[in-house]
Amino acid sequence: MGYLGGFLVSLRQIGRKQRVTTQYPEEKAPKALRVHGRHVLNRYEDGMEKCIGCELCAGVCPARCIYVRGAENDPDAPVSPGERYGYIYEINYLRCIHCDLCVEACPTEAITESKMFEFSFTSRADAIYTKAELVVDDSGMPQRLPWEDWRPGEDLNTSAWMRATAPSGSAEFEGVVGWSGELGYGLRAPEADQIQKDAITSAHGDHGHDDHDDHDDHGHGGH
């Protein structure tokens, strides 16, 4: 292809087929409802940590990016309601594939994935998140680290919010709250049942092909 051929490629984009480039990061495209992003370690509404140091998340992780060590709780100053708590908790994001299996394995909903996926590192050490960075703060909000680009709403509708209303994919649990409250959020509302989802799909379909495609992305995300 010569010089003129290269110009023709650009000229063909002018007119009805012209595509608008989204200016990132100023204009971020909306994310699907079930996007798996950066993990957080949750607390109960009384401030106690949900992690009991069982290490099931580390055992199920196919990328072996999670390292957990549990310790016995001090009866006078317990960290979690159980006999043990997560003394060490690390996730290596140079290995993590965001499969969400750690969330599936957790018996207490201690670990969930937010929608925040824009984070980069200038050193390998920064890519290994420690418990101090993963556990939510005293108000229950995820910690915002300097190399992360959080946007409003990315801490809502977490992976556990989706999973908790449909254990093992059973439709019987849709629309039913299945887990305990979280510090800062209380009892999260359950995911909508299939009847409501179908109604939303139909409504989006009436607005054109592009809207319908966007909803398909929401409905067929990773589980």
Steps between C-alpha positions, in 0.01 A plus 500: 500500500645835392460842651167564329368168618576597858309825464202313357476292820449821698267660245270198509431569870348841424124515480241264641758235585724740690593367840556721801802422713436489874752719680640277772519544796285814492215313332483147631248266339243349739596163643293185492317417822710191570846633418766353730748758621724565798423297811402631842490331840171581671393561860175432683287795598649496851849544352617140542688353204317233301815306412550198726835394356367172358727534192233355266546793260871426472434130450252551215695772317612360160768770462637450852499875552350495853705438813314468831606404847252480785563558869307435820281782621581667830191433717533845656542685169374281211549617142224279357200323656658157446783316670746619237555803279708586196833602649671528161310560177672582172390506136753519218330692218776407257347151512132559576262416211186633679319169462303563824555145627635641826166676552313178425708306752477748788253374765453840666496739202820653629656553158312660212596668175416862432452653154826700518729357233719798412816464702864485392828463681845649471657224709433132552466556874199729443326219308496278809214631713524435872220460750549861611419611144219254431289529816236774493552805718318582822204635303476185289625663180773346279834669538607722211867449423700758301527285187127417485235685299176459697174638360163541675305177532791262446471378859133408452346181359806293586553146377368363828187712464431309182608160630324519833159501335564201276709230677628244249303680233162392639220731388316431825734739679454794264346798673583357844754656737736224600779664699566721799534876498824684425657795674412814306237331282270312734304217344556520126190474284469167314548463130180533297316181408476379143158656437638845576810434291287399203294817537817711500627312195178568312510868594857535378419314181237759414762776501712360223762243422785668689309508829411135460865409449594689817248305702625171361841588641339550840309176493775266388793619712737274691356304786 
